[in-house]
Amino acid sequence: MIRLHDTLAREKRPFVPLNPQRITMYVCGPTVYGRAHIGNARPAVVFDTLARLIRHEFGEQSLVYARNVTDVDDKIIASAKAEGVDPSVITERYERHYLEDMGALGVRPPDIAPHATQEIGAMTAMIERLIAHGNAYEAEGHVLFSVPSDPDYGVLSKRDRDQMVAGARVEVAPYKRDPADFVLWKPSDEGVVGWDSPWGRGRPGWHVECSAMIERHLGDTIDIHGGGLDLIFPHHENEIAQSRCAHGGLPLARFWVHNGFVDMGAEKMSKSLGNIVTPAELLEQGHRGETLRLALLSAHYRQPLPWTDNLVAQAKSTLDRLYRAAGDAEPEAVDEGFLDALHDDLNTPLAMSRLSALDGGALRASAQVLGLLGSSSADWFQGDTDAAAVEARIAERAEAKKNRDFAAADRIRDDLKAEGIVLEDGAGGTTWRRE
Ligand SMILES: [Zn+2]
């Protein structure tokens, strides 16, 4: 039985899906206007791991996992303007990079990846319903959600009204009836991306995007809603308010699951602070995606994760040890103790320590639930070496032996050994591996 910490309940609860044949999970995806950093990669890896665990538990076809792409946003519009290109040039470029970067970390694409620009109809329909129910109003080309119309507003973040107004840093605009009200729709100026709507040409606010996509693709109430801790307020609070008011009070999600931040020193890694490290640059430096994935899973997902060079080095040496212990074994049954650790609110540090005690096929099968040890051990140990250069020297050595120049042959073997490469002579010729 999987137990998950639910932010709304503020406790771990047994995860019993509404329909075990169609478990629904939605995670707020990227706003595609720049390269993802390691902090952005954490939810992608965490929820990919949770998806793998659910599929292991309930069956490969049991889960419908949706992660949206926010491809209309003021930051995108600003980037497009700065480059003098259409916003789609920016969004297509950075979505491609996002999928490449996350793919390198072993993150499988979600089952559904709805794009905001393709879901405008679902959003305007939801906004019209909210207006009809008295939960939203039109003012000066904007449509705003009326926070005082929802007595349960604040249930997720448990903030009082003043904290909410301060925390949301919402614009105090003359057309707002209440300072806490937030934008569902806003007008687009001439030359700015926009769509026709009952309230004039404009574009949606960010929050309504997720509510409308969840309704359209997954249903009124989903099993799991995920995202980073920073989304609890205002984004998820607003999603809850919109969806519940549009659905006659039905809850939006049965479990709210939030991952902690990646920290750089004392601060959260964030684009606005300028202290970011990206998977792209780490991969460029020669680190492997699997190493970065393990580093991201090394702390419990709800804890902060301090990102350091040492963390990455540790992850690399852990993987070296695990690949050695797994050897050539094919995956067998997943270890029970390992699963128990993951069942307890995805306790990856405990699961990792359990892995250290395993070897062979049980190790390989268990690690694969975490999206690790997917390569052969030979590929892992040879992967970061210039294979062509090693092969060239092996050929040189074979030539030397043929000429009975054993001193030269031994010298090549010793030189390679000094570089951490071990040669093994067998019936089929010479093979090599990293020590
Ligand atoms: Zn969202």
Boltz pocket constraint, residues with backbone or C-beta under 6 A from the ligand:
constraints:
  - pocket:
      binder: B
      contacts: [[A, 27], [A, 28], [A, 29], [A, 206], [A, 207], [A, 210], [A, 235], [A, 239]]
      max_distance: 6.0
